[in-house]
């Protein structure tokens, strides 16, 4: 009986959050080594299905760096870097986009269907959602850096997303955009997810990876910060507390918040049902960032 009462209490706690988020978009980015762990992916997708079932509109965006690197190695293609950034030539682009769209997106969609829900991969091979332009950066001396077929998201097909979500399906979107001429562009998955959330003015942007959140000391689990405001985030980047691969994620989060996204969450996908615990409980388990 006590166990049943505890379960009922959990449902009651979730009720107010379910009511609040019903009919709202939540953009979820899956990446890192979490994509390599089958049990973690299945658990995560169960959470996404739950969100859709109770009325939210989850949109799944994914990368696939490790799978792409493996496919390139098997094809005998050595990565080429320009000013420390990976250059995407035609062969690399074809391998990367094939892995993202034909392997990872299809695999995620198949698992969602296997669990009894509906999913629709949206990309250049089905119905395209992400529109973009080629990304050009500048070196320290001001000269342009050509990264090849690397891009950034400039717009999305909002009507397509609304159609898919209202048809009770979960959009699954790889980090590949098309430019005005139909050229495929390899896009950073964090920035792609942030662009989607920003344009949709999503209720939430969730980064699911292989880290639990933001730590004041990465070697001390007790320093996990559960709540951060944007100014504090900028200070932690400035003093080096937030560094390496977390910086572009947090930069994308701050840009999304400035454009109207409600909250950004960073959560460990390897923890069972982490996204439900973060969104539908009074006390989350990752790091939430607010404006």
C-alpha positions as CSV (number, residue, x, y, z in Angstrom):
1,X,0.0,0.0,0.0
2,X,2.8,2.4,0.9
3,X,4.4,1.8,-2.5
4,X,1.1,2.5,-4.3
5,X,0.7,5.8,-2.3
6,X,4.2,6.9,-3.3
7,X,3.4,6.2,-6.9
8,X,0.2,8.2,-6.7
9,X,2.2,11.1,-5.1
10,X,4.6,11.1,-8.0
11,X,1.7,11.3,-10.4
12,X,0.1,14.2,-8.5
13,X,3.5,16.0,-8.5
14,X,3.7,15.6,-12.2
15,X,0.2,16.8,-12.8
16,X,0.8,20.5,-12.5
17,X,3.8,20.3,-14.9
18,X,1.8,18.2,-17.4
19,X,-1.0,20.8,-17.4
20,X,1.5,23.7,-17.8
21,X,3.5,22.2,-20.7
22,X,0.6,20.7,-22.7
23,X,0.6,21.8,-26.3
24,X,4.1,23.3,-26.1
25,X,7.2,22.5,-28.1
26,X,10.2,21.0,-26.3
27,X,13.3,20.5,-28.4
28,X,15.6,17.7,-27.3
29,X,19.1,17.2,-28.5
30,X,20.6,13.7,-28.1
31,X,24.4,13.3,-28.6
32,X,27.6,12.2,-27.1
33,X,28.4,8.6,-26.1
34,X,24.8,8.3,-24.9
35,X,23.9,7.5,-28.6
36,X,26.2,4.4,-28.3
37,X,24.3,2.9,-25.3
38,X,21.3,1.0,-26.5
39,X,19.6,0.7,-23.1
40,X,20.0,4.4,-22.5
41,X,18.5,5.3,-25.9
42,X,15.5,3.0,-25.3
43,X,14.9,4.5,-21.9
44,X,15.2,8.0,-23.3
45,X,12.8,7.3,-26.1
46,X,10.3,5.9,-23.7
47,X,10.4,9.3,-21.9
48,X,9.9,11.1,-25.2
49,X,6.9,9.0,-26.0
50,X,5.5,9.8,-22.5
51,X,5.9,13.5,-23.2
52,X,4.0,13.2,-26.4
53,X,1.3,11.1,-24.8
54,X,0.6,13.7,-22.1
55,X,0.3,16.5,-24.7
56,X,3.7,18.0,-25.2
57,X,5.3,18.3,-28.7
58,X,8.7,16.8,-28.4
59,X,11.1,17.3,-31.3
60,X,14.2,15.1,-31.4
61,X,17.4,16.5,-32.9
62,X,20.6,14.3,-33.0
63,X,24.2,14.3,-34.1
64,X,26.4,11.3,-34.5
65,X,30.0,12.2,-34.3
66,X,31.3,8.8,-33.2
67,X,29.4,6.9,-35.8
68,X,30.5,9.2,-38.5
69,X,34.2,8.9,-37.4
70,X,33.8,5.1,-37.5
71,X,32.3,5.1,-41.0
72,X,35.0,7.4,-42.3
73,X,37.7,5.2,-40.8
74,X,36.1,2.1,-42.5
75,X,36.1,4.0,-45.8
76,X,39.8,4.9,-45.4
77,X,39.2,8.6,-45.1
78,X,41.5,10.5,-42.8
79,X,40.0,13.6,-41.2
80,X,41.3,16.9,-42.3
81,X,41.5,20.0,-40.1
82,X,41.7,23.7,-40.8
83,X,42.7,25.9,-37.9
84,X,41.7,23.1,-35.5
85,X,38.3,22.6,-37.1
86,X,37.2,19.6,-39.1
87,X,37.0,20.2,-42.9
88,X,34.0,18.6,-44.6
89,X,34.8,17.7,-48.2
90,X,32.3,16.0,-50.6
91,X,33.2,12.5,-49.6
92,X,33.1,13.3,-45.9
93,X,29.7,15.0,-46.4
94,X,28.2,12.0,-48.1
95,X,29.4,9.7,-45.4
96,X,28.2,12.0,-42.6
97,X,24.8,12.7,-44.0
98,X,24.2,9.0,-44.9
99,X,25.1,8.0,-41.3
100,X,22.9,10.7,-39.8
101,X,19.8,10.3,-42.0
102,X,19.9,6.7,-43.2
103,X,21.2,5.0,-40.0
104,X,20.8,7.0,-36.8
105,X,17.5,8.8,-37.7
106,X,16.0,5.6,-39.0
107,X,17.2,3.6,-36.0
108,X,15.6,6.1,-33.5
109,X,12.4,6.2,-35.5
110,X,12.2,2.4,-35.6
111,X,12.6,2.2,-31.8
112,X,9.9,4.7,-31.2
113,X,7.6,2.7,-33.5
114,X,8.6,-0.5,-31.7
115,X,7.4,1.0,-28.5
116,X,4.0,1.7,-30.0
117,X,4.3,5.4,-30.9
118,X,4.6,7.3,-34.2
119,X,7.8,8.9,-35.5
120,X,8.8,10.7,-38.7
121,X,12.4,11.4,-39.7
122,X,12.6,14.8,-41.4
123,X,15.6,15.4,-43.6
124,X,16.9,15.8,-47.2
125,X,15.8,12.2,-48.0
126,X,12.2,12.5,-46.7
127,X,10.8,16.0,-46.1
128,X,13.4,18.5,-45.2
129,X,13.0,20.7,-42.1
130,X,16.3,22.6,-41.6
131,X,17.4,25.3,-44.0
132,X,20.9,26.8,-43.8
133,X,23.8,28.6,-45.2
134,X,27.5,27.8,-45.4
135,X,29.5,28.7,-42.3
136,X,32.6,30.8,-42.8
137,X,34.8,31.8,-39.9
138,X,37.8,34.2,-39.6
139,X,41.3,33.4,-38.5
140,X,43.1,35.5,-36.0
141,X,44.5,37.7,-38.8
142,X,41.0,38.2,-40.3
143,X,41.4,35.9,-43.3
144,X,38.3,33.7,-44.0
145,X,38.4,30.0,-43.0
146,X,36.8,27.6,-45.5
147,X,35.4,24.6,-43.7
148,X,33.9,23.0,-46.8
149,X,30.3,21.8,-46.6
150,X,29.7,23.0,-43.0
151,X,26.7,25.2,-42.3
152,X,24.4,26.7,-39.8
153,X,20.6,26.8,-39.5
154,X,18.9,30.0,-40.8
155,X,15.3,28.8,-40.9
156,X,13.0,25.8,-40.4
157,X,9.8,24.6,-41.9
158,X,7.5,25.5,-39.1
159,X,4.4,24.3,-41.0
160,X,5.9,20.9,-41.5
161,X,6.7,20.5,-37.8
162,X,3.3,21.6,-36.8
163,X,1.7,19.1,-39.2
164,X,3.8,16.2,-37.9
165,X,3.3,17.0,-34.2
166,X,-0.4,17.5,-34.6
167,X,-0.6,14.2,-36.4
168,X,0.6,12.6,-33.1
169,X,4.1,11.8,-34.5
170,X,7.5,12.6,-33.0
171,X,9.8,14.5,-35.5
172,X,13.3,13.0,-35.6
173,X,15.8,15.5,-37.2
174,X,19.5,14.8,-38.0
175,X,21.9,17.8,-37.9
176,X,21.9,18.3,-41.7
177,X,20.5,21.4,-43.4
178,X,19.9,22.3,-47.1
179,X,20.8,25.7,-48.5
180,X,18.8,27.6,-51.2
181,X,20.3,25.5,-54.0
182,X,19.6,22.2,-52.3
183,X,23.2,21.6,-51.2
184,X,23.5,19.5,-48.0
185,X,25.4,21.1,-45.1
186,X,26.8,19.4,-42.0
187,X,25.6,21.3,-39.0
188,X,26.6,21.2,-35.3
189,X,23.8,19.4,-33.6
190,X,23.8,21.6,-30.5
191,X,23.4,24.8,-32.6
192,X,20.8,23.1,-34.8
193,X,18.7,22.2,-31.8
194,X,19.1,25.7,-30.4
195,X,18.1,27.3,-33.7
196,X,14.9,25.1,-33.8
197,X,14.1,26.0,-30.2
198,X,14.8,29.7,-30.9
199,X,12.6,29.9,-34.0
200,X,9.8,27.9,-32.4
201,X,10.0,29.9,-29.1
202,X,10.0,26.4,-27.5
203,X,9.0,26.0,-23.9
204,X,12.2,24.0,-23.3
205,X,15.5,23.1,-25.0
206,X,17.0,19.9,-23.5
207,X,20.6,18.8,-24.1
208,X,20.9,15.1,-23.4
209,X,24.5,13.9,-23.3
210,X,27.0,11.9,-21.3
211,X,27.4,14.4,-18.5
212,X,24.9,15.2,-15.6
213,X,25.1,18.9,-16.0
214,X,27.4,21.8,-15.1
215,X,29.8,21.3,-12.2
216,X,31.8,24.0,-10.3
217,X,34.5,21.3,-10.0
218,X,34.2,18.5,-12.6
219,X,36.1,16.2,-10.2
220,X,33.5,16.7,-7.4
221,X,30.0,15.3,-8.1
222,X,28.7,17.3,-5.2
223,X,29.3,20.6,-7.1
224,X,26.6,20.0,-9.7
225,X,24.7,23.2,-10.1
226,X,20.9,22.6,-10.4
227,X,19.9,26.2,-11.4
228,X,21.8,28.9,-13.2
229,X,20.9,32.3,-14.6
230,X,22.5,33.6,-17.8
231,X,24.8,36.1,-16.2
232,X,26.2,33.5,-13.9
233,X,26.8,31.2,-16.9
234,X,28.8,33.9,-18.7
235,X,30.9,34.4,-15.6
236,X,31.6,30.7,-15.4
237,X,32.7,30.6,-19.0
238,X,34.9,33.7,-18.4
239,X,36.7,32.1,-15.4
240,X,37.1,28.8,-17.2
241,X,34.8,26.7,-14.9
242,X,32.7,26.0,-18.0
243,X,35.2,24.9,-20.7
244,X,35.9,22.7,-23.6
245,X,32.9,20.9,-25.2
246,X,30.5,22.4,-22.7
247,X,31.1,26.0,-24.0
248,X,29.4,25.8,-27.4
249,X,26.4,24.0,-25.7
250,X,26.0,26.8,-23.1
251,X,26.6,29.5,-25.7
252,X,23.8,27.9,-27.8
253,X,21.6,27.8,-24.6
254,X,22.1,31.4,-23.8
255,X,21.3,32.5,-27.4
256,X,18.1,30.4,-27.3
257,X,17.0,31.9,-23.9
258,X,17.6,35.5,-25.3
259,X,15.3,34.7,-28.2
260,X,12.4,33.5,-26.1
261,X,12.9,29.9,-25.1
262,X,11.6,29.3,-21.6
263,X,14.3,27.1,-20.1
264,X,17.3,25.1,-21.1
265,X,18.2,21.8,-19.4
266,X,21.4,19.8,-19.5
267,X,20.8,16.2,-18.4
268,X,22.6,12.9,-18.4
269,X,20.9,10.6,-20.9
270,X,22.5,7.5,-19.3
271,X,20.4,7.9,-16.1
272,X,17.1,6.1,-16.6
273,X,14.2,8.4,-17.2
274,X,16.4,11.5,-16.6
275,X,14.3,13.7,-18.8
276,X,11.1,12.9,-17.0
277,X,12.7,13.5,-13.6
278,X,14.1,16.8,-14.9
279,X,10.9,18.2,-16.4
280,X,8.0,16.6,-14.5
281,X,9.3,16.8,-10.9
282,X,9.6,19.7,-8.5
283,X,13.3,19.1,-8.1
284,X,15.3,18.2,-11.3
285,X,18.4,16.1,-11.5
286,X,20.5,18.1,-14.1
287,X,21.2,21.8,-14.6
288,X,18.5,24.2,-15.7
289,X,19.5,27.5,-17.2
290,X,17.1,30.5,-17.2
291,X,17.3,34.0,-18.5
